[in-house]
Amino acid sequence: MASLNGFGRNFGGIGRALSERNYRIYWYGHLFSSNGVWIYLISSQWLMFHLIQSPAWLGAVGFAYMSPVLFLGPLAGAISDRYGHRRTGMIALSLGIVTSFMTAIAIVTGILTPVLLIVFTLVQGVFFSFDFPARQALILQLIERKNLSAAIGMNTTTFHTAGFTGPIIGSVILSFGNLTFGEPLGAALSYATSAMTFCCMVLGVARVQIINPLPVIKSIKPLVPAVLSDLRAGIHYIMECSDLKMIMLLSIFVAFCLRSYQNLMAGFAEQVFQLDEHGLGNLMAASGIGALSAALILAVRGKVEGLTRIFVYGAMLTALALLVFVSNTQILLALVTMALVGGFIVATSLGGQTLIQNIVEDEFRARVVSVHLAIIVGGSAFGTLGIGWLAEFVGFQTALGVMAILALVVFTFQGRKLLSRSIDIEAVHPAKKD
């Protein structure tokens, strides 16, 4: 115990989060499953572009994975608040494991088509839309509230560490499988690997002990009306709290304009830079290095003060870095700018996510988190689809550049309003209705 306390003193926010046994158990599973998510994503991109070399279809597979979060995420948060965050997360994770194995079997048997890949990816996205908000809301129940910012930072750090290691692992698995068994069987091996990493998260969620149970919503209403009522209450809460509403609105532009680049890297790798699956892995790993660096800095920092500036300026710097990326065809500069983009977008995302968790009332936590997730992931889904469609006519570089300029303009003018409210936003108290 003394050594863990020392770890907490010496490593700031990271140490405080990991010094709590409950969170450590959760984190072990999160570490493996985060790598599994990135392995899944790089495999889906490579496989779709292998099956049909079309920017629109590449955008479609990204849309299929993320769009369910937009439509089901808020509903999933309401269900999670009502029936338990641990139970909801475990069921969704388990069904996601089955889907990954089914995708691998379809590849091995030779029945996989672009349309069937879209279907499998869409189903996986449905389960993700239930899993993520449930597990995010679970974090507060595992730790002391004073360590919430540190734990969220550690979660994000871990995910974006996997953003560096996952694509490398995924590209190695793809290459090994393709060389050993022939294309596209490397993708089958990757999907099976991702499924096994999700098993680790199921075990972690099953083993943790709830030390800070959130209020359980009780109602005599039938299931569907009750859940819809909870959802309406959560959305009404957001709309009545001006700070939450402003962060959500700006997050739409972050998601739609800036986050979509990751789902289009297979197209950039092959059509712009003439790279194979190793090159694709390198581009995504470069983004992961930047993401890891930013997430580590913010996790060690472990405090809410200053996150409003990080959220606003991070978005503006992401847009500028993307403009540099799309303006060149040199791989070295592309890797450097990808690292910058990864770092700035993580700083933006972590800033917004932590600010929301800081000001929301516990009663509405899962619902508000799920709405924010719906905006981030769902907005990115439509951004991916839109950029992919536009790239069919003007190319990947011009399409992504247009989105970066749009985000830069919005944050230049609207970000100032949020910055003027930073003191109230960063105060440690639940958001109150205006």
ChimeraX attribute file (.defattr): number of C-alpha atoms within 10 A of each C-alpha:
attribute: neighborCount
match mode: 1-to-1
recipient: residues
	/A:1	8
	/A:2	8
	/A:3	9
	/A:4	15
	/A:5	14
	/A:6	13
	/A:7	17
	/A:8	18
	/A:9	14
	/A:10	13
	/A:11	16
	/A:12	16
	/A:13	27
	/A:14	28
	/A:15	23
	/A:16	26
	/A:17	31
	/A:18	24
	/A:19	21
	/A:20	19
	/A:21	15
	/A:22	21
	/A:23	22
	/A:24	17
	/A:25	20
	/A:26	26
	/A:27	22
	/A:28	16
	/A:29	19
	/A:30	24
	/A:31	20
	/A:32	21
	/A:33	26
	/A:34	25
	/A:35	28
	/A:36	26
	/A:37	22
	/A:38	24
	/A:39	32
	/A:40	23
	/A:41	24
	/A:42	27
	/A:43	26
	/A:44	24
	/A:45	22
	/A:46	23
	/A:47	26
	/A:48	24
	/A:49	18
	/A:50	15
	/A:51	14
	/A:52	13
	/A:53	16
	/A:54	17
	/A:55	26
	/A:56	19
	/A:57	22
	/A:58	29
	/A:59	26
	/A:60	27
	/A:61	30
	/A:62	29
	/A:63	28
	/A:64	25
	/A:65	26
	/A:66	27
	/A:67	26
	/A:68	23
	/A:69	31
	/A:70	24
	/A:71	16
	/A:72	20
	/A:73	33
	/A:74	30
	/A:75	23
	/A:76	28
	/A:77	33
	/A:78	31
	/A:79	25
	/A:80	28
	/A:81	26
	/A:82	20
	/A:83	13
	/A:84	19
	/A:85	26
	/A:86	19
	/A:87	15
	/A:88	23
	/A:89	26
	/A:90	22
	/A:91	14
	/A:92	20
	/A:93	24
	/A:94	17
	/A:95	15
	/A:96	24
	/A:97	21
	/A:98	13
	/A:99	20
	/A:100	24
	/A:101	19
	/A:102	17
	/A:103	22
	/A:104	22
	/A:105	18
	/A:106	16
	/A:107	21
	/A:108	17
	/A:109	9
	/A:110	11
	/A:111	10
	/A:112	17
	/A:113	15
	/A:114	17
	/A:115	13
	/A:116	13
	/A:117	20
	/A:118	22
	/A:119	16
	/A:120	21
	/A:121	24
	/A:122	21
	/A:123	18
	/A:124	24
	/A:125	22
	/A:126	25
	/A:127	26
	/A:128	24
	/A:129	30
	/A:130	29
	/A:131	26
	/A:132	24
	/A:133	31
	/A:134	31
	/A:135	21
	/A:136	19
	/A:137	26
	/A:138	25
	/A:139	22
	/A:140	25
	/A:141	20
	/A:142	24
	/A:143	22
	/A:144	15
	/A:145	14
	/A:146	13
	/A:147	20
	/A:148	23
	/A:149	26
	/A:150	26
	/A:151	30
	/A:152	23
	/A:153	28
	/A:154	25
	/A:155	25
	/A:156	25
	/A:157	26
	/A:158	24
	/A:159	25
	/A:160	29
	/A:161	23
	/A:162	28
	/A:163	26
	/A:164	26
	/A:165	22
	/A:166	29
	/A:167	31
	/A:168	27
	/A:169	20
	/A:170	30
	/A:171	27
	/A:172	18
	/A:173	22
	/A:174	29
	/A:175	21
	/A:176	17
	/A:177	19
	/A:178	17
	/A:179	13
	/A:180	11
	/A:181	13
	/A:182	11
	/A:183	16
	/A:184	21
	/A:185	25
	/A:186	26
	/A:187	29
	/A:188	26
	/A:189	24
	/A:190	29
	/A:191	30
	/A:192	22
	/A:193	20
	/A:194	28
	/A:195	26
	/A:196	17
	/A:197	21
	/A:198	25
	/A:199	19
	/A:200	18
	/A:201	25
	/A:202	22
	/A:203	15
	/A:204	20
	/A:205	25
	/A:206	15
	/A:207	12
	/A:208	18
	/A:209	15
	/A:210	15
	/A:211	12
	/A:212	14
	/A:213	12
	/A:214	18
	/A:215	11
	/A:216	12
	/A:217	16
	/A:218	9
	/A:219	10
	/A:220	6
	/A:221	10
	/A:222	8
	/A:223	12
	/A:224	10
	/A:225	10
	/A:226	18
	/A:227	22
	/A:228	15
	/A:229	13
	/A:230	22
	/A:231	23
	/A:232	16
	/A:233	15
	/A:234	23
	/A:235	16
	/A:236	12
	/A:237	21
	/A:238	23
	/A:239	16
	/A:240	14
	/A:241	16
	/A:242	17
	/A:243	23
	/A:244	24
	/A:245	16
	/A:246	16
	/A:247	21
	/A:248	23
	/A:249	13
	/A:250	21
	/A:251	24
	/A:252	21
	/A:253	24
	/A:254	33
	/A:255	25
	/A:256	27
	/A:257	27
	/A:258	30
	/A:259	24
	/A:260	27
	/A:261	21
	/A:262	20
	/A:263	26
	/A:264	22
	/A:265	22
	/A:266	31
	/A:267	25
	/A:268	22
	/A:269	21
	/A:270	16
	/A:271	14
	/A:272	18
	/A:273	16
	/A:274	13
	/A:275	18
	/A:276	15
	/A:277	21
	/A:278	17
	/A:279	19
	/A:280	25
	/A:281	28
	/A:282	20
	/A:283	28
	/A:284	30
	/A:285	28
	/A:286	27
	/A:287	29
	/A:288	29
	/A:289	23
	/A:290	27
	/A:291	30
	/A:292	27
	/A:293	21
	/A:294	23
	/A:295	28
	/A:296	21
	/A:297	15
	/A:298	26
	/A:299	27
	/A:300	19
	/A:301	17
	/A:302	24
	/A:303	19
	/A:304	18
	/A:305	16
	/A:306	13
	/A:307	24
	/A:308	25
	/A:309	18
	/A:310	20
	/A:311	30
	/A:312	24
	/A:313	20
	/A:314	24
	/A:315	31
	/A:316	25
	/A:317	19
	/A:318	27
	/A:319	29
	/A:320	20
	/A:321	21
	/A:322	24
	/A:323	21
	/A:324	15
	/A:325	23
	/A:326	19
	/A:327	12
	/A:328	14
	/A:329	14
	/A:330	11
	/A:331	17
	/A:332	11
	/A:333	13
	/A:334	22
	/A:335	18
	/A:336	18
	/A:337	24
	/A:338	29
	/A:339	24
	/A:340	26
	/A:341	31
	/A:342	31
	/A:343	25
	/A:344	29
	/A:345	26
	/A:346	29
	/A:347	28
	/A:348	25
	/A:349	22
	/A:350	25
	/A:351	22
	/A:352	23
	/A:353	24
	/A:354	22
	/A:355	25
	/A:356	24
	/A:357	23
	/A:358	22
	/A:359	21
	/A:360	23
	/A:361	16
	/A:362	16
	/A:363	14
	/A:364	22
	/A:365	26
	/A:366	31
	/A:367	32
	/A:368	29
	/A:369	24
	/A:370	29
	/A:371	29
	/A:372	26
	/A:373	24
	/A:374	27
	/A:375	27
	/A:376	24
	/A:377	26
	/A:378	28
	/A:379	27
	/A:380	29
	/A:381	30
	/A:382	23
	/A:383	28
	/A:384	33
	/A:385	27
	/A:386	21
	/A:387	29
	/A:388	28
	/A:389	21
	/A:390	17
	/A:391	20
	/A:392	14
	/A:393	11
	/A:394	11
	/A:395	18
	/A:396	23
	/A:397	19
	/A:398	17
	/A:399	19
	/A:400	27
	/A:401	21
	/A:402	14
	/A:403	22
	/A:404	27
	/A:405	17
	/A:406	15
	/A:407	23
	/A:408	22
	/A:409	13
	/A:410	15
	/A:411	22
	/A:412	13
	/A:413	9
	/A:414	14
	/A:415	22
	/A:416	12
	/A:417	12
	/A:418	19
	/A:419	18
	/A:420	12
	/A:421	13
	/A:422	17
	/A:423	11
	/A:424	12
	/A:425	24
	/A:426	19
	/A:427	14
	/A:428	14
	/A:429	12
	/A:430	14
	/A:431	22
	/A:432	15
	/A:433	13
	/A:434	8
